[in-house]
Amino acid sequence: MVWRIHPTNLTRSIQRELVDFHRNRKPFPRSRRTIACMIENRSVPTDIVLPHISYHHVAKAIEWLTRVFGFKENYRYGDPVSGAQLYAGKAFIMVRNEPDQATPAQLGYGTQSLTIFIDDVDAHYAKARSEGASIVEELHETEYGERQYGVEDLDGHHWLFSRHARDVSPNEWGAVIAKR
């Protein structure tokens, strides 16, 4: 195995692991082999889409999203609060205060739809309904194998909460798989 990585691009702990590997032939951890040059940033998760969603009153939105949708707060910033990062399962979102921007509810149409994958979509649906959320698509199983429901939040943003119900090839429900 040949490593062509300049040491100044590595964290000290990875540098020590590489030195140990070369001096003692100590195994270099498999998890480190592909990320030796990647910088970790605890403020921004990687390998996912990180949507930024605007709300008229972000503090109210944070409270609503945590209470109704079960998001957890990772951090918030500003005094008064002007934004936050929330997560549910492996999905992260950024929310920000934009009091002068029209909401989907004010526009009368959606500006995007966000799909969040969760383990217990049935319980999530029951919780959202009991909190008075605006359910726009009842809980059901789709032809493409998802168990999901659609809901709008306090500013009219459209959300789908889903879990995989079964494995279905796209061509089984009419999609055309792209040739690669």
C-alpha positions in Angstrom: 0.0 0.0 0.0 1.4 3.4 -1.0 0.4 6.6 0.8 1.0 9.8 -1.1 -0.3 12.3 1.4 1.6 15.3 2.5 1.8 15.3 6.3 0.7 19.0 6.6 -2.8 17.9 5.4 -3.3 15.5 8.2 -4.5 15.9 11.8 -1.9 15.1 14.5 -3.7 11.9 15.5 -3.7 10.6 11.9 0.0 11.7 11.5 0.8 9.6 14.6 -1.1 6.6 13.2 0.8 6.9 9.9 4.1 7.0 11.7 3.2 4.0 13.8 2.1 2.2 10.6 5.5 2.9 8.8 7.7 2.2 11.9 6.0 -0.8 13.4 3.9 -2.1 10.6 1.0 -1.5 12.9 -2.3 -1.8 10.9 -3.6 1.6 9.8 -7.4 1.6 10.8 -9.6 0.8 7.8 -11.9 3.7 8.7 -9.0 6.1 8.3 -7.8 4.9 4.9 -10.4 6.8 2.9 -10.7 9.9 5.1 -7.1 10.7 5.9 -7.3 14.1 4.1 -10.9 14.9 5.0 -11.5 17.6 7.6 -14.2 16.9 10.1 -16.5 19.8 11.1 -18.9 19.2 13.9 -21.0 22.2 12.8 -21.8 20.8 9.3 -22.7 17.1 8.7 -21.2 15.6 5.6 -22.5 13.1 3.0 -26.0 14.4 3.2 -28.1 17.3 1.8 -28.4 20.0 4.5 -31.5 22.0 3.6 -31.8 25.6 5.0 -35.5 26.4 5.7 -36.7 30.0 6.4 -39.4 30.8 8.9 -41.1 34.0 9.9 -40.5 33.3 13.6 -37.6 30.9 13.9 -37.9 30.5 17.7 -41.6 29.4 17.3 -40.5 27.1 14.4 -37.8 25.4 16.6 -40.4 24.8 19.3 -43.0 23.5 16.9 -40.6 21.3 14.9 -39.2 19.7 18.1 -42.7 19.3 19.7 -44.6 18.1 16.7 -42.1 16.4 14.4 -39.7 15.2 17.1 -36.6 17.1 15.9 -33.8 17.6 18.4 -31.9 20.8 18.6 -28.1 20.4 17.9 -27.3 24.1 18.3 -28.8 27.6 17.9 -27.2 31.0 17.3 -28.0 34.7 17.7 -29.5 36.7 20.5 -32.4 36.8 19.9 -32.2 33.4 18.1 -31.7 33.8 14.4 -31.1 30.2 13.4 -30.5 26.7 14.5 -29.5 23.2 13.4 -32.0 20.4 14.1 -31.9 16.7 13.5 -34.2 13.7 13.4 -32.5 10.3 13.0 -29.7 10.9 10.5 -31.4 13.9 8.8 -30.1 17.4 9.7 -31.8 20.7 8.8 -30.9 24.4 9.3 -33.7 26.8 10.2 -33.3 30.5 10.0 -35.3 33.6 10.7 -36.5 35.4 7.6 -39.5 37.6 8.7 -39.6 39.5 5.4 -39.6 36.4 3.1 -43.0 35.0 2.0 -43.8 31.6 3.4 -45.3 28.8 1.3 -48.6 29.3 3.2 -48.6 33.0 2.2 -47.6 32.2 -1.4 -50.3 29.6 -1.7 -48.0 26.9 -3.0 -45.1 24.8 -1.9 -41.5 25.9 -2.6 -40.0 22.4 -1.8 -40.8 19.1 -0.2 -38.5 17.5 2.3 -38.4 13.8 3.0 -37.2 12.6 6.3 -36.6 8.9 6.9 -37.5 7.7 10.4 -37.8 4.3 12.0 -41.4 4.4 13.4 -43.4 6.4 10.9 -46.7 5.1 12.4 -46.0 6.6 15.8 -44.6 9.8 14.2 -47.8 10.2 12.2 -50.0 9.6 15.3 -47.9 12.2 17.2 -48.1 14.8 14.4 -51.9 14.3 14.1 -52.4 14.6 17.9 -50.5 17.9 17.9 -52.8 19.3 15.2 -50.4 19.2 12.3 -51.9 19.8 8.9 -51.8 16.3 7.3 -52.0 16.6 3.6 -51.3 13.0 2.6 -52.6 10.2 4.9 -50.2 7.4 6.1 -50.0 4.8 3.3 -47.7 2.5 1.5 -46.6 3.8 -1.9 -46.2 1.7 -5.1 -42.5 2.3 -4.8 -42.2 0.6 -1.4 -42.3 3.4 1.1 -44.6 3.8 4.1 -45.1 7.5 4.4 -47.4 10.5 5.1 -47.3 14.1 4.0 -47.7 17.1 6.4 -47.3 20.9 6.3 -45.6 22.8 9.1 -46.6 26.1 10.7 -45.3 28.1 7.8 -46.7 25.8 5.1 -43.5 23.9 4.2 -44.3 20.4 2.9 -42.7 17.4 4.6 -42.8 13.7 3.9 -42.0 11.3 6.8 -41.1 7.9 5.5 -39.6 4.5 6.1 -38.7 1.7 3.7 -41.6 -0.9 3.7 -40.2 -3.2 1.0 -37.6 -3.4 -1.7 -39.0 -2.5 -5.1 -37.1 -2.0 -8.3 -37.9 1.3 -10.0 -38.9 -0.6 -13.2 -41.6 -2.5 -11.2 -43.6 0.7 -10.8 -43.0 2.3 -14.2 -39.8 4.2 -13.8 -37.1 3.9 -16.4 -33.7 3.1 -15.0 -31.0 5.3 -16.5 -28.3 3.5 -18.5 -24.8 4.0 -17.0 
